[in-house]
Amino acid sequence: MSDFSYSKQVKLESLIAGGKWRFVFLHGVLGWGISTAFIIFVIDHFVMNTQLVNSFTQALMIYPAAGFLFGLVMWTMVNNEYRKMFMDYSEQQKMSPKVQSKH
């Protein structure tokens, strides 16, 4: 296994080890949802001249909920990528000729 795929495997394993709901909360709700809510709020307020409280409240309701769904989709993708990596590696091991040493 190359250094790149090994480091990718370690990263995927650490994400999976943290658990589904931690991943969804950190990467979906906080990472995508809150940051997107803030960006949309800034665009709405400064470009569209919407009211400060209404715009921020709406953004904080909509985007973290969408971030939850985004986190679930990303969790599925991370698990699928890890399984695929593991299956590819195990298939490579089966395909490679075994070296037998004679003593």
DONUTI-20853 format. One record per residue: x, y, z of N, C-alpha, C in turn. Coordinates in steps of 0.05 Angstrom, whole numbers, plus 32768, in hexadecimal, padded with zeros to 4 digits. Last residue first. Example, Ala and Ser with C-alpha at 12.3 -4.5 7.8 and 13.67 -1.06 7.14 Angstrom:
2
<r><n_c1>8101</n_c1><n_c2>7FD3</n_c2><n_c3>808E</n_c3><ca_c1>8111</ca_c1><ca_c2>7FEB</ca_c2><ca_c3>808F</ca_c3><c_c1>8102</c_c1><c_c2>8001</c_c2><c_c3>809D</c_c3></r>
<r><n_c1>8108</n_c1><n_c2>7F8E</n_c2><n_c3>809C</n_c3><ca_c1>80F6</ca_c1><ca_c2>7FA6</ca_c2><ca_c3>809C</ca_c3><c_c1>8108</c_c1><c_c2>7FBE</c_c2><c_c3>809C</c_c3></r>
//
This chain:
103
<r><n_c1>811A</n_c1><n_c2>7E33</n_c2><n_c3>8030</n_c3><ca_c1>812F</ca_c1><ca_c2>7E33</ca_c2><ca_c3>8044</ca_c3><c_c1>8140</c_c1><c_c2>7E1B</c_c2><c_c3>8041</c_c3></r>
<r><n_c1>80FC</n_c1><n_c2>7E5D</n_c2><n_c3>8002</n_c3><ca_c1>8105</ca_c1><ca_c2>7E41</ca_c2><ca_c3>8008</ca_c3><c_c1>811B</c_c1><c_c2>7E43</c_c2><c_c3>801B</c_c3></r>
<r><n_c1>80C2</n_c1><n_c2>7E85</n_c2><n_c3>8002</n_c3><ca_c1>80DF</ca_c1><ca_c2>7E83</ca_c2><ca_c3>8005</ca_c3><c_c1>80E5</c_c1><c_c2>7E66</c_c2><c_c3>800D</c_c3></r>
<r><n_c1>8093</n_c1><n_c2>7E9E</n_c2><n_c3>7FD7</n_c3><ca_c1>809A</ca_c1><ca_c2>7E88</ca_c2><ca_c3>7FE9</ca_c3><c_c1>80B8</c_c1><c_c2>7E86</c_c2><c_c3>7FEB</c_c3></r>
<r><n_c1>8067</n_c1><n_c2>7ED0</n_c2><n_c3>7FCD</n_c3><ca_c1>8083</ca_c1><ca_c2>7EC9</ca_c2><ca_c3>7FCB</ca_c3><c_c1>8089</c_c1><c_c2>7EB4</c_c2><c_c3>7FE0</c_c3></r>
<r><n_c1>802C</n_c1><n_c2>7ED0</n_c2><n_c3>7FAA</n_c3><ca_c1>8039</ca_c1><ca_c2>7ECD</ca_c2><ca_c3>7FC4</ca_c3><c_c1>8056</c_c1><c_c2>7EC3</c_c2><c_c3>7FC0</c_c3></r>
<r><n_c1>8018</n_c1><n_c2>7F02</n_c2><n_c3>7F7D</n_c3><ca_c1>8022</ca_c1><ca_c2>7EE7</ca_c2><ca_c3>7F82</ca_c3><c_c1>8030</c_c1><c_c2>7EE6</c_c2><c_c3>7F9D</c_c3></r>
<r><n_c1>7FDB</n_c1><n_c2>7F26</n_c2><n_c3>7F87</n_c3><ca_c1>7FF9</ca_c1><ca_c2>7F26</ca_c2><ca_c3>7F86</ca_c3><c_c1>8003</c_c1><c_c2>7F0A</c_c2><c_c3>7F8C</c_c3></r>
<r><n_c1>7FA5</n_c1><n_c2>7F1E</n_c2><n_c3>7F90</n_c3><ca_c1>7FAF</ca_c1><ca_c2>7F1D</ca_c2><ca_c3>7F75</ca_c3><c_c1>7FCE</c_c1><c_c2>7F1B</c_c2><c_c3>7F74</c_c3></r>
<r><n_c1>7F9E</n_c1><n_c2>7F27</n_c2><n_c3>7FC7</n_c3><ca_c1>7F96</ca_c1><ca_c2>7F0D</ca_c2><ca_c3>7FBB</ca_c3><c_c1>7FA3</c_c1><c_c2>7F09</c_c2><c_c3>7FA0</c_c3></r>
<r><n_c1>7FAE</n_c1><n_c2>7F5C</n_c2><n_c3>7FCB</n_c3><ca_c1>7FBC</ca_c1><ca_c2>7F48</ca_c2><ca_c3>7FDA</ca_c3><c_c1>7FB6</c_c1><c_c2>7F2C</c_c2><c_c3>7FCF</c_c3></r>
<r><n_c1>7F87</n_c1><n_c2>7F74</n_c2><n_c3>7FAD</n_c3><ca_c1>7FA3</ca_c1><ca_c2>7F76</ca_c2><ca_c3>7FA4</ca_c3><c_c1>7FB3</c_c1><c_c2>7F61</c_c2><c_c3>7FB2</c_c3></r>
<r><n_c1>7F5B</n_c1><n_c2>7F6B</n_c2><n_c3>7FCD</n_c3><ca_c1>7F5C</ca_c1><ca_c2>7F5F</ca_c2><ca_c3>7FB3</ca_c3><c_c1>7F78</c_c1><c_c2>7F5F</c_c2><c_c3>7FA8</c_c3></r>
<r><n_c1>7F68</n_c1><n_c2>7F8B</n_c2><n_c3>7FF9</n_c3><ca_c1>7F67</ca_c1><ca_c2>7F6E</ca_c2><ca_c3>7FFD</ca_c3><c_c1>7F67</c_c1><c_c2>7F60</c_c2><c_c3>7FE2</c_c3></r>
<r><n_c1>7F66</n_c1><n_c2>7FBE</n_c2><n_c3>7FDF</n_c3><ca_c1>7F7F</ca_c1><ca_c2>7FB4</ca_c2><ca_c3>7FEB</ca_c3><c_c1>7F7F</c_c1><c_c2>7F96</c_c2><c_c3>7FEF</c_c3></r>
<r><n_c1>7F31</n_c1><n_c2>7FC1</n_c2><n_c3>7FD1</n_c3><ca_c1>7F45</ca_c1><ca_c2>7FC3</ca_c2><ca_c3>7FBC</ca_c3><c_c1>7F60</c_c1><c_c2>7FB7</c_c2><c_c3>7FC7</c_c3></r>
<r><n_c1>7F19</n_c1><n_c2>7FBF</n_c2><n_c3>8004</n_c3><ca_c1>7F14</ca_c1><ca_c2>7FA9</ca_c2><ca_c3>7FF0</ca_c3><c_c1>7F29</c_c1><c_c2>7FA9</c_c2><c_c3>7FDB</c_c3></r>
<r><n_c1>7F2C</n_c1><n_c2>7FEF</n_c2><n_c3>801A</n_c3><ca_c1>7F32</ca_c1><ca_c2>7FD5</ca_c2><ca_c3>8027</ca_c3><c_c1>7F2F</c_c1><c_c2>7FBE</c_c2><c_c3>8013</c_c3></r>
<r><n_c1>7F15</n_c1><n_c2>8013</n_c2><n_c3>7FF6</n_c3><ca_c1>7F32</ca_c1><ca_c2>8012</ca_c2><ca_c3>7FFA</ca_c3><c_c1>7F3B</c_c1><c_c2>7FF8</c_c2><c_c3>8006</c_c3></r>
<r><n_c1>7EDF</n_c1><n_c2>8008</n_c2><n_c3>7FFF</n_c3><ca_c1>7EEB</ca_c1><ca_c2>8004</ca_c2><ca_c3>7FE4</ca_c3><c_c1>7F09</c_c1><c_c2>8002</c_c2><c_c3>7FE6</c_c3></r>
<r><n_c1>7EDA</n_c1><n_c2>8017</n_c2><n_c3>8034</n_c3><ca_c1>7ED5</ca_c1><ca_c2>7FFC</ca_c2><ca_c3>802C</ca_c3><c_c1>7EE2</c_c1><c_c2>7FF5</c_c2><c_c3>8011</c_c3></r>
<r><n_c1>7EE6</n_c1><n_c2>804E</n_c2><n_c3>802F</n_c3><ca_c1>7EF7</ca_c1><ca_c2>803D</ca_c2><ca_c3>803F</ca_c3><c_c1>7EF3</c_c1><c_c2>8020</c_c2><c_c3>8038</c_c3></r>
<r><n_c1>7EBD</n_c1><n_c2>805F</n_c2><n_c3>800E</n_c3><ca_c1>7ED8</ca_c1><ca_c2>8062</ca_c2><ca_c3>8005</ca_c3><c_c1>7EEB</c_c1><c_c2>8050</c_c2><c_c3>8015</c_c3></r>
<r><n_c1>7E91</n_c1><n_c2>8055</n_c2><n_c3>802F</n_c3><ca_c1>7E94</ca_c1><ca_c2>8047</ca_c2><ca_c3>8015</ca_c3><c_c1>7EB0</c_c1><c_c2>8048</c_c2><c_c3>800B</c_c3></r>
<r><n_c1>7E9C</n_c1><n_c2>8078</n_c2><n_c3>8059</n_c3><ca_c1>7E9B</ca_c1><ca_c2>805C</ca_c2><ca_c3>805E</ca_c3><c_c1>7E9E</c_c1><c_c2>804C</c_c2><c_c3>8044</c_c3></r>
<r><n_c1>7E98</n_c1><n_c2>80A9</n_c2><n_c3>803D</n_c3><ca_c1>7EB1</ca_c1><ca_c2>80A2</ca_c2><ca_c3>804B</ca_c3><c_c1>7EB2</c_c1><c_c2>8084</c_c2><c_c3>8050</c_c3></r>
<r><n_c1>7E62</n_c1><n_c2>80A7</n_c2><n_c3>802B</n_c3><ca_c1>7E78</ca_c1><ca_c2>80A8</ca_c2><ca_c3>8018</ca_c3><c_c1>7E93</c_c1><c_c2>80A0</c_c2><c_c3>8025</c_c3></r>
<r><n_c1>7E47</n_c1><n_c2>80A9</n_c2><n_c3>805C</n_c3><ca_c1>7E44</ca_c1><ca_c2>8092</ca_c2><ca_c3>804A</ca_c3><c_c1>7E5B</c_c1><c_c2>8090</c_c2><c_c3>8036</c_c3></r>
<r><n_c1>7E57</n_c1><n_c2>80DB</n_c2><n_c3>806D</n_c3><ca_c1>7E5E</ca_c1><ca_c2>80C4</ca_c2><ca_c3>807D</ca_c3><c_c1>7E5C</c_c1><c_c2>80AA</c_c2><c_c3>806C</c_c3></r>
<r><n_c1>7E40</n_c1><n_c2>80FB</n_c2><n_c3>8046</n_c3><ca_c1>7E5D</ca_c1><ca_c2>80FA</ca_c2><ca_c3>8047</ca_c3><c_c1>7E66</c_c1><c_c2>80E1</c_c2><c_c3>8057</c_c3></r>
<r><n_c1>7E0A</n_c1><n_c2>80F4</n_c2><n_c3>8054</n_c3><ca_c1>7E13</ca_c1><ca_c2>80EC</ca_c2><ca_c3>8039</ca_c3><c_c1>7E32</c_c1><c_c2>80E9</c_c2><c_c3>8039</c_c3></r>
<r><n_c1>7E0B</n_c1><n_c2>810B</n_c2><n_c3>8087</n_c3><ca_c1>7E03</ca_c1><ca_c2>80EF</ca_c2><ca_c3>8083</ca_c3><c_c1>7E0D</c_c1><c_c2>80E4</c_c2><c_c3>8068</c_c3></r>
<r><n_c1>7E19</n_c1><n_c2>8140</n_c2><n_c3>807B</n_c3><ca_c1>7E2B</ca_c1><ca_c2>812F</ca_c2><ca_c3>808B</ca_c3><c_c1>7E24</c_c1><c_c2>8111</c_c2><c_c3>8089</c_c3></r>
<r><n_c1>7DEC</n_c1><n_c2>8150</n_c2><n_c3>805F</n_c3><ca_c1>7E06</ca_c1><ca_c2>8150</ca_c2><ca_c3>8051</ca_c3><c_c1>7E19</c_c1><c_c2>813E</c_c2><c_c3>8060</c_c3></r>
<r><n_c1>7DC7</n_c1><n_c2>814F</n_c2><n_c3>8088</n_c3><ca_c1>7DC4</ca_c1><ca_c2>813D</ca_c2><ca_c3>8071</ca_c3><c_c1>7DDE</c_c1><c_c2>813A</c_c2><c_c3>8062</c_c3></r>
<r><n_c1>7DDE</n_c1><n_c2>8178</n_c2><n_c3>80A7</n_c3><ca_c1>7DDA</ca_c1><ca_c2>815E</ca_c2><ca_c3>80B2</ca_c3><c_c1>7DD7</c_c1><c_c2>8149</c_c2><c_c3>809C</c_c3></r>
<r><n_c1>7DDB</n_c1><n_c2>81A3</n_c2><n_c3>8084</n_c3><ca_c1>7DF5</ca_c1><ca_c2>8198</ca_c2><ca_c3>808B</ca_c3><c_c1>7DF4</c_c1><c_c2>817D</c_c2><c_c3>8098</c_c3></r>
<r><n_c1>7DA5</n_c1><n_c2>81AD</n_c2><n_c3>8086</n_c3><ca_c1>7DB0</ca_c1><ca_c2>81A3</ca_c2><ca_c3>806D</ca_c3><c_c1>7DCC</c_c1><c_c2>8197</c_c2><c_c3>8072</c_c3></r>
<r><n_c1>7DA7</n_c1><n_c2>81C1</n_c2><n_c3>80BA</n_c3><ca_c1>7D96</ca_c1><ca_c2>81AA</ca_c2><ca_c3>80B4</ca_c3><c_c1>7D9F</c_c1><c_c2>819D</c_c2><c_c3>809A</c_c3></r>
<r><n_c1>7DC9</n_c1><n_c2>81ED</n_c2><n_c3>80B3</n_c3><ca_c1>7DD2</ca_c1><ca_c2>81D7</ca_c2><ca_c3>80C4</ca_c3><c_c1>7DC1</c_c1><c_c2>81BE</c_c2><c_c3>80BF</c_c3></r>
<r><n_c1>7DA6</n_c1><n_c2>820C</n_c2><n_c3>808E</n_c3><ca_c1>7DC0</ca_c1><ca_c2>8200</ca_c2><ca_c3>8086</ca_c3><c_c1>7DCB</c_c1><c_c2>81EB</c_c2><c_c3>8099</c_c3></r>
<r><n_c1>7D75</n_c1><n_c2>821C</n_c2><n_c3>80AA</n_c3><ca_c1>7D76</ca_c1><ca_c2>820D</ca_c2><ca_c3>8091</ca_c3><c_c1>7D90</c_c1><c_c2>81FE</c_c2><c_c3>808C</c_c3></r>
<r><n_c1>7D81</n_c1><n_c2>8239</n_c2><n_c3>80D8</n_c3><ca_c1>7D6E</ca_c1><ca_c2>8223</ca_c2><ca_c3>80D9</ca_c3><c_c1>7D71</c_c1><c_c2>8210</c_c2><c_c3>80C0</c_c3></r>
<r><n_c1>7DA5</n_c1><n_c2>825F</n_c2><n_c3>80CB</n_c3><ca_c1>7DAD</ca_c1><ca_c2>824C</ca_c2><ca_c3>80E0</ca_c3><c_c1>7D99</c_c1><c_c2>8236</c_c2><c_c3>80E3</c_c3></r>
<r><n_c1>7D88</n_c1><n_c2>827C</n_c2><n_c3>80A5</n_c3><ca_c1>7DA0</ca_c1><ca_c2>826D</ca_c2><ca_c3>809D</ca_c3><c_c1>7DA8</c_c1><c_c2>8259</c_c2><c_c3>80B2</c_c3></r>
<r><n_c1>7D60</n_c1><n_c2>8292</n_c2><n_c3>80C6</n_c3><ca_c1>7D59</ca_c1><ca_c2>8280</ca_c2><ca_c3>80B0</ca_c3><c_c1>7D71</c_c1><c_c2>826F</c_c2><c_c3>80A8</c_c3></r>
<r><n_c1>7D81</n_c1><n_c2>82B3</n_c2><n_c3>80E6</n_c3><ca_c1>7D70</ca_c1><ca_c2>829E</ca_c2><ca_c3>80F2</ca_c3><c_c1>7D69</c_c1><c_c2>8289</c_c2><c_c3>80DD</c_c3></r>
<r><n_c1>7D97</n_c1><n_c2>82D6</n_c2><n_c3>80C0</n_c3><ca_c1>7DA9</ca_c1><ca_c2>82C4</ca_c2><ca_c3>80D0</ca_c3><c_c1>7D99</c_c1><c_c2>82AD</c_c2><c_c3>80DC</c_c3></r>
<r><n_c1>7D69</n_c1><n_c2>82F0</n_c2><n_c3>80AD</n_c3><ca_c1>7D7B</ca_c1><ca_c2>82E2</ca_c2><ca_c3>809B</ca_c3><c_c1>7D8C</c_c1><c_c2>82CE</c_c2><c_c3>80AA</c_c3></r>
<r><n_c1>7D53</n_c1><n_c2>8307</n_c2><n_c3>80DB</n_c3><ca_c1>7D44</ca_c1><ca_c2>82F4</ca_c2><ca_c3>80CB</ca_c3><c_c1>7D56</c_c1><c_c2>82E3</c_c2><c_c3>80B9</c_c3></r>
<r><n_c1>7D7C</n_c1><n_c2>832B</n_c2><n_c3>80EC</n_c3><ca_c1>7D73</ca_c1><ca_c2>8315</ca_c2><ca_c3>80FD</ca_c3><c_c1>7D64</c_c1><c_c2>82FF</c_c2><c_c3>80ED</c_c3></r>
<r><n_c1>7D85</n_c1><n_c2>834F</n_c2><n_c3>80BE</n_c3><ca_c1>7D9A</ca_c1><ca_c2>8340</ca_c2><ca_c3>80CC</ca_c3><c_c1>7D90</c_c1><c_c2>8327</c_c2><c_c3>80DB</c_c3></r>
<r><n_c1>7D60</n_c1><n_c2>8350</n_c2><n_c3>8082</n_c3><ca_c1>7D63</ca_c1><ca_c2>8357</ca_c2><ca_c3>809E</ca_c3><c_c1>7D76</c_c1><c_c2>8343</c_c2><c_c3>80AC</c_c3></r>
<r><n_c1>7D86</n_c1><n_c2>8357</n_c2><n_c3>8044</n_c3><ca_c1>7D71</ca_c1><ca_c2>834B</ca_c2><ca_c3>8055</ca_c3><c_c1>7D75</c_c1><c_c2>8353</c_c2><c_c3>8072</c_c3></r>
<r><n_c1>7DA6</n_c1><n_c2>8369</n_c2><n_c3>8018</n_c3><ca_c1>7D9C</ca_c1><ca_c2>837B</ca_c2><ca_c3>802D</ca_c3><c_c1>7D84</c_c1><c_c2>8370</c_c2><c_c3>803C</c_c3></r>
<r><n_c1>7DC3</n_c1><n_c2>834A</n_c2><n_c3>7FF6</n_c3><ca_c1>7DA6</ca_c1><ca_c2>834B</ca_c2><ca_c3>7FF2</ca_c3><c_c1>7D98</c_c1><c_c2>835E</c_c2><c_c3>8005</c_c3></r>
<r><n_c1>7DF7</n_c1><n_c2>8352</n_c2><n_c3>8008</n_c3><ca_c1>7DF1</ca_c1><ca_c2>8354</ca_c2><ca_c3>7FEC</ca_c3><c_c1>7DD3</c_c1><c_c2>8359</c_c2><c_c3>7FE7</c_c3></r>
<r><n_c1>7DF6</n_c1><n_c2>834D</n_c2><n_c3>8040</n_c3><ca_c1>7E05</ca_c1><ca_c2>8363</ca_c2><ca_c3>8034</ca_c3><c_c1>7DFF</c_c1><c_c2>8367</c_c2><c_c3>8016</c_c3></r>
<r><n_c1>7DD2</n_c1><n_c2>8323</n_c2><n_c3>804C</n_c3><ca_c1>7DD1</ca_c1><ca_c2>833C</ca_c2><ca_c3>805B</ca_c3><c_c1>7DDF</c_c1><c_c2>8353</c_c2><c_c3>804B</c_c3></r>
<r><n_c1>7DDE</n_c1><n_c2>82F8</n_c2><n_c3>8029</n_c3><ca_c1>7DC3</ca_c1><ca_c2>8303</ca_c2><ca_c3>802B</ca_c3><c_c1>7DC3</c_c1><c_c2>831F</c_c2><c_c3>8037</c_c3></r>
<r><n_c1>7E15</n_c1><n_c2>82F1</n_c2><n_c3>8034</n_c3><ca_c1>7E0C</ca_c1><ca_c2>82F8</ca_c2><ca_c3>8019</ca_c3><c_c1>7DF0</c_c1><c_c2>8305</c_c2><c_c3>801A</c_c3></r>
<r><n_c1>7E13</n_c1><n_c2>82E4</n_c2><n_c3>806B</n_c3><ca_c1>7E22</ca_c1><ca_c2>82FB</ca_c2><ca_c3>8062</ca_c3><c_c1>7E19</c_c1><c_c2>8304</c_c2><c_c3>8046</c_c3></r>
<r><n_c1>7DF2</n_c1><n_c2>82B5</n_c2><n_c3>8068</n_c3><ca_c1>7DEA</ca_c1><ca_c2>82CD</ca_c2><ca_c3>8077</ca_c3><c_c1>7DF9</c_c1><c_c2>82E6</c_c2><c_c3>806E</c_c3></r>
<r><n_c1>7E13</n_c1><n_c2>8294</n_c2><n_c3>804A</n_c3><ca_c1>7DFA</ca_c1><ca_c2>829C</ca_c2><ca_c3>803F</ca_c3><c_c1>7DEF</c_c1><c_c2>82B5</c_c2><c_c3>804E</c_c3></r>
<r><n_c1>7E3D</n_c1><n_c2>828E</n_c2><n_c3>8070</n_c3><ca_c1>7E42</ca_c1><ca_c2>8299</ca_c2><ca_c3>8055</ca_c3><c_c1>7E29</c_c1><c_c2>82A3</c_c2><c_c3>8049</c_c3></r>
<r><n_c1>7E21</n_c1><n_c2>8276</n_c2><n_c3>809B</n_c3><ca_c1>7E2F</ca_c1><ca_c2>8290</ca_c2><ca_c3>809E</ca_c3><c_c1>7E34</c_c1><c_c2>829D</c_c2><c_c3>8083</c_c3></r>
<r><n_c1>7E10</n_c1><n_c2>8246</n_c2><n_c3>8084</n_c3><ca_c1>7DFC</ca_c1><ca_c2>8259</ca_c2><ca_c3>808F</ca_c3><c_c1>7E09</c_c1><c_c2>8275</c_c2><c_c3>8091</c_c3></r>
<r><n_c1>7E41</n_c1><n_c2>822E</n_c2><n_c3>8079</n_c3><ca_c1>7E30</ca_c1><ca_c2>8236</ca_c2><ca_c3>8063</ca_c3><c_c1>7E1B</c_c1><c_c2>824B</c_c2><c_c3>806C</c_c3></r>
<r><n_c1>7E51</n_c1><n_c2>8224</n_c2><n_c3>80AE</n_c3><ca_c1>7E61</ca_c1><ca_c2>8236</ca_c2><ca_c3>809D</ca_c3><c_c1>7E51</c_c1><c_c2>823F</c_c2><c_c3>8085</c_c3></r>
<r><n_c1>7E28</n_c1><n_c2>8202</n_c2><n_c3>80BF</n_c3><ca_c1>7E2C</ca_c1><ca_c2>821D</ca_c2><ca_c3>80CC</ca_c3><c_c1>7E3C</c_c1><c_c2>822F</c_c2><c_c3>80BB</c_c3></r>
<r><n_c1>7E2D</n_c1><n_c2>81D6</n_c2><n_c3>8099</n_c3><ca_c1>7E14</ca_c1><ca_c2>81E4</ca_c2><ca_c3>809F</ca_c3><c_c1>7E18</c_c1><c_c2>8200</c_c2><c_c3>80AA</c_c3></r>
<r><n_c1>7E63</n_c1><n_c2>81C3</n_c2><n_c3>8097</n_c3><ca_c1>7E56</ca_c1><ca_c2>81CD</ca_c2><ca_c3>807F</ca_c3><c_c1>7E3E</c_c1><c_c2>81DF</c_c2><c_c3>8086</c_c3></r>
<r><n_c1>7E74</n_c1><n_c2>81BE</n_c2><n_c3>80CE</n_c3><ca_c1>7E86</ca_c1><ca_c2>81C3</ca_c2><ca_c3>80B8</ca_c3><c_c1>7E79</c_c1><c_c2>81CF</c_c2><c_c3>809F</c_c3></r>
<r><n_c1>7E45</n_c1><n_c2>81B3</n_c2><n_c3>80ED</n_c3><ca_c1>7E57</ca_c1><ca_c2>81CA</ca_c2><ca_c3>80F3</ca_c3><c_c1>7E67</c_c1><c_c2>81D1</c_c2><c_c3>80DA</c_c3></r>
<r><n_c1>7E29</n_c1><n_c2>818A</n_c2><n_c3>80CF</n_c3><ca_c1>7E1B</ca_c1><ca_c2>81A0</ca_c2><ca_c3>80DB</ca_c3><c_c1>7E2E</c_c1><c_c2>81B8</c_c2><c_c3>80E0</c_c3></r>
<r><n_c1>7E56</n_c1><n_c2>816B</n_c2><n_c3>80B6</n_c3><ca_c1>7E3E</ca_c1><ca_c2>8173</ca_c2><ca_c3>80A9</ca_c3><c_c1>7E32</c_c1><c_c2>818C</c_c2><c_c3>80B5</c_c3></r>
<r><n_c1>7E82</n_c1><n_c2>8164</n_c2><n_c3>80D8</n_c3><ca_c1>7E86</ca_c1><ca_c2>816A</ca_c2><ca_c3>80BC</ca_c3><c_c1>7E6E</c_c1><c_c2>8174</c_c2><c_c3>80AD</c_c3></r>
<r><n_c1>7E6B</n_c1><n_c2>815E</n_c2><n_c3>810D</n_c3><ca_c1>7E83</ca_c1><ca_c2>816F</ca_c2><ca_c3>8107</ca_c3><c_c1>7E85</c_c1><c_c2>8177</c_c2><c_c3>80EA</c_c3></r>
<r><n_c1>7E3D</n_c1><n_c2>813D</n_c2><n_c3>8105</n_c3><ca_c1>7E3B</ca_c1><ca_c2>8157</ca_c2><ca_c3>8113</ca_c3><c_c1>7E53</c_c1><c_c2>8169</c_c2><c_c3>810B</c_c3></r>
<r><n_c1>7E51</n_c1><n_c2>8111</n_c2><n_c3>80E9</n_c3><ca_c1>7E3B</ca_c1><ca_c2>8121</ca_c2><ca_c3>80DE</ca_c3><c_c1>7E3A</c_c1><c_c2>813C</c_c2><c_c3>80EB</c_c3></r>
<r><n_c1>7E78</n_c1><n_c2>8100</n_c2><n_c3>810E</n_c3><ca_c1>7E80</ca_c1><ca_c2>8108</ca_c2><ca_c3>80F3</ca_c3><c_c1>7E6A</c_c1><c_c2>811A</c_c2><c_c3>80E7</c_c3></r>
<r><n_c1>7E57</n_c1><n_c2>80F2</n_c2><n_c3>8139</n_c3><ca_c1>7E6C</ca_c1><ca_c2>8106</ca_c2><ca_c3>813C</ca_c3><c_c1>7E75</c_c1><c_c2>8112</c_c2><c_c3>8121</c_c3></r>
<r><n_c1>7E39</n_c1><n_c2>80CA</n_c2><n_c3>8122</n_c3><ca_c1>7E2C</ca_c1><ca_c2>80E3</ca_c2><ca_c3>812A</ca_c3><c_c1>7E40</c_c1><c_c2>80F9</c_c2><c_c3>812F</c_c3></r>
<r><n_c1>7E61</n_c1><n_c2>80A1</n_c2><n_c3>8115</n_c3><ca_c1>7E4F</ca_c1><ca_c2>80AD</ca_c2><ca_c3>8101</ca_c3><c_c1>7E45</c_c1><c_c2>80C8</c_c2><c_c3>810A</c_c3></r>
<r><n_c1>7EA4</n_c1><n_c2>80A1</n_c2><n_c3>812F</n_c3><ca_c1>7E87</ca_c1><ca_c2>809B</ca_c2><ca_c3>8130</ca_c3><c_c1>7E77</c_c1><c_c2>80AC</c_c2><c_c3>811C</c_c3></r>
<r><n_c1>7EDA</n_c1><n_c2>80A0</n_c2><n_c3>812F</n_c3><ca_c1>7ECD</ca_c1><ca_c2>80B5</ca_c2><ca_c3>813E</ca_c3><c_c1>7EAF</c_c1><c_c2>80B1</c_c2><c_c3>8141</c_c3></r>
<r><n_c1>7EE7</n_c1><n_c2>8079</n_c2><n_c3>810B</n_c3><ca_c1>7EEA</ca_c1><ca_c2>8073</ca_c2><ca_c3>8127</ca_c3><c_c1>7EDC</c_c1><c_c2>8088</c_c2><c_c3>8139</c_c3></r>
<r><n_c1>7EE3</n_c1><n_c2>8095</n_c2><n_c3>80DB</n_c3><ca_c1>7ED0</ca_c1><ca_c2>8080</ca_c2><ca_c3>80E1</ca_c3><c_c1>7ED0</c_c1><c_c2>807A</c_c2><c_c3>80FF</c_c3></r>
<r><n_c1>7F10</n_c1><n_c2>80B6</n_c2><n_c3>80DF</n_c3><ca_c1>7EF6</ca_c1><ca_c2>80C2</ca_c2><ca_c3>80DC</ca_c3><c_c1>7EE0</c_c1><c_c2>80AE</c_c2><c_c3>80E4</c_c3></r>
<r><n_c1>7F39</n_c1><n_c2>8090</n_c2><n_c3>80E3</n_c3><ca_c1>7F35</ca_c1><ca_c2>80A2</ca_c2><ca_c3>80F9</ca_c3><c_c1>7F19</c_c1><c_c2>80B0</c_c2><c_c3>80F7</c_c3></r>
<r><n_c1>7F34</n_c1><n_c2>8077</n_c2><n_c3>80B1</n_c3><ca_c1>7F2F</ca_c1><ca_c2>8068</ca_c2><ca_c3>80C9</ca_c3><c_c1>7F2A</c_c1><c_c2>807A</c_c2><c_c3>80E1</c_c3></r>
<r><n_c1>7F42</n_c1><n_c2>80A2</n_c2><n_c3>808F</n_c3><ca_c1>7F27</ca_c1><ca_c2>8097</ca_c2><ca_c3>808E</ca_c3><c_c1>7F21</c_c1><c_c2>8087</c_c2><c_c3>80A7</c_c3></r>
<r><n_c1>7F78</n_c1><n_c2>80A7</n_c2><n_c3>809F</n_c3><ca_c1>7F65</ca_c1><ca_c2>80BD</ca_c2><ca_c3>80A2</ca_c3><c_c1>7F48</c_c1><c_c2>80B3</c_c2><c_c3>80A2</c_c3></r>
<r><n_c1>7F8D</n_c1><n_c2>8075</n_c2><n_c3>8090</n_c3><ca_c1>7F8E</ca_c1><ca_c2>807E</ca_c2><ca_c3>80AC</ca_c3><c_c1>7F7A</c_c1><c_c2>8094</c_c2><c_c3>80B1</c_c3></r>
<r><n_c1>7F84</n_c1><n_c2>8078</n_c2><n_c3>8058</n_c3><ca_c1>7F77</ca_c1><ca_c2>8063</ca_c2><ca_c3>8068</ca_c3><c_c1>7F76</c_c1><c_c2>806B</c_c2><c_c3>8086</c_c3></r>
<r><n_c1>7FA6</n_c1><n_c2>80A1</n_c2><n_c3>804B</n_c3><ca_c1>7F8A</ca_c1><ca_c2>80A4</ca_c2><ca_c3>8046</ca_c3><c_c1>7F7A</c_c1><c_c2>8090</c_c2><c_c3>8057</c_c3></r>
<r><n_c1>7FD7</n_c1><n_c2>8089</n_c2><n_c3>8058</n_c3><ca_c1>7FCE</ca_c1><ca_c2>80A1</ca_c2><ca_c3>8067</ca_c3><c_c1>7FB1</c_c1><c_c2>80A7</c_c2><c_c3>8063</c_c3></r>
<r><n_c1>7FD5</n_c1><n_c2>8060</n_c2><n_c3>8032</n_c3><ca_c1>7FD6</ca_c1><ca_c2>8059</ca_c2><ca_c3>804E</ca_c3><c_c1>7FCD</c_c1><c_c2>8071</c_c2><c_c3>805F</c_c3></r>
<r><n_c1>7FD5</n_c1><n_c2>807B</n_c2><n_c3>8002</n_c3><ca_c1>7FBD</ca_c1><ca_c2>806C</ca_c2><ca_c3>8009</ca_c3><c_c1>7FBD</c_c1><c_c2>8064</c_c2><c_c3>8026</c_c3></r>
<r><n_c1>8009</n_c1><n_c2>8093</n_c2><n_c3>8007</n_c3><ca_c1>7FF0</ca_c1><ca_c2>80A3</ca_c2><ca_c3>8003</ca_c3><c_c1>7FD8</c_c1><c_c2>8094</c_c2><c_c3>800C</c_c3></r>
<r><n_c1>802B</n_c1><n_c2>8068</n_c2><n_c3>8009</n_c3><ca_c1>802A</ca_c1><ca_c2>807A</ca_c2><ca_c3>8020</ca_c3><c_c1>8010</c_c1><c_c2>808B</c_c2><c_c3>801F</c_c3></r>
<r><n_c1>800C</n_c1><n_c2>802C</n_c2><n_c3>7FEF</n_c3><ca_c1>801C</ca_c1><ca_c2>8044</ca_c2><ca_c3>7FED</ca_c3><c_c1>8019</c_c1><c_c2>8055</c_c2><c_c3>8006</c_c3></r>
<r><n_c1>8011</n_c1><n_c2>7FE9</n_c2><n_c3>8000</n_c3><ca_c1>8000</ca_c1><ca_c2>8000</ca_c2><ca_c3>8000</ca_c3><c_c1>8012</c_c1><c_c2>8019</c_c2><c_c3>8000</c_c3></r>
//
